Amino acid sequence: MVSTVVSDPASLGRIIRQVRKASKITQEDLELQTGISRTTIRAIEQGKETAHIGLVLQLCRDLGMTLRIGAPTEESRS
């Protein structure tokens, strides 16, 4: 499993797009699979900051992605 640091909506959108393309799934196919409009999928992949977190998580889940959140360490706070 590859681990990637996500620091903003744009980086998460790029990763979602990479995973979708690596899985050979078109935005149209993903729309049919998830019920999320292609316009919304495109916006999420482009890093739209106002995307609904529930839809972003649904896309991740439907693409087989796992999100992990790490608590800050003493080193990262300094």
C-alpha positions as CSV (number, residue, x, y, z in Angstrom):
1,M,0.0,0.0,0.0
2,V,1.4,3.4,-1.0
3,S,1.1,6.2,1.6
4,T,0.9,9.8,0.5
5,V,0.7,13.0,2.5
6,V,-2.3,15.2,1.7
7,S,-1.9,18.8,2.6
8,D,-4.7,20.5,0.7
9,P,-7.8,19.7,-1.4
10,A,-5.8,19.9,-4.6
11,S,-3.4,17.2,-3.6
12,L,-6.3,14.9,-2.5
13,G,-8.0,15.6,-5.8
14,R,-4.8,14.7,-7.7
15,I,-4.5,11.4,-5.8
16,I,-8.2,10.5,-6.4
17,R,-7.7,11.2,-10.1
18,Q,-4.5,9.1,-10.2
19,V,-6.2,6.2,-8.5
20,R,-9.3,6.4,-10.8
21,K,-7.1,6.5,-13.9
22,A,-4.9,3.6,-12.7
23,S,-8.1,1.6,-12.2
24,K,-9.1,2.4,-15.8
25,I,-12.3,4.0,-14.6
26,T,-13.7,7.0,-16.5
27,Q,-15.5,9.8,-14.8
28,E,-18.6,8.6,-16.5
29,D,-18.2,5.1,-15.1
30,L,-17.5,6.5,-11.7
31,E,-20.7,8.6,-12.0
32,L,-22.8,5.5,-12.7
33,Q,-21.1,3.6,-9.9
34,T,-21.4,6.2,-7.2
35,G,-24.4,8.4,-8.2
36,I,-22.1,11.4,-7.9
37,S,-22.4,13.7,-10.9
38,R,-19.5,13.9,-13.3
39,T,-19.4,17.7,-12.7
40,T,-18.9,17.1,-9.0
41,I,-16.3,14.3,-9.6
42,R,-14.4,16.7,-11.9
43,A,-14.5,19.5,-9.2
44,I,-13.2,17.2,-6.5
45,E,-10.4,16.0,-8.8
46,Q,-9.5,19.6,-9.5
47,G,-9.3,20.3,-5.7
48,K,-12.4,22.4,-5.2
49,E,-12.2,23.5,-1.6
50,T,-16.0,23.6,-1.1
51,A,-16.6,20.0,-2.1
52,H,-18.7,18.1,0.4
53,I,-16.5,15.9,2.6
54,G,-19.1,13.1,2.4
55,L,-18.9,13.0,-1.4
56,V,-15.1,13.0,-1.3
57,L,-15.1,10.1,1.2
58,Q,-17.6,8.2,-0.9
59,L,-15.4,8.6,-4.0
60,C,-12.4,7.4,-2.0
61,R,-14.3,4.4,-0.6
62,D,-15.7,3.4,-4.0
63,L,-12.2,3.6,-5.5
64,G,-10.9,1.3,-2.7
65,M,-8.8,4.0,-1.1
66,T,-8.2,4.2,2.7
67,L,-7.7,7.6,4.4
68,R,-5.7,7.7,7.6
69,I,-5.3,10.8,9.8
70,G,-2.2,11.1,11.9
71,A,-2.1,13.0,15.1
72,P,0.7,15.7,15.3
73,T,3.9,14.6,17.0
74,E,6.1,16.7,19.1
75,E,8.6,16.9,16.2
76,S,5.9,18.2,13.8
77,R,4.9,20.9,16.2
78,S,8.3,22.5,16.4
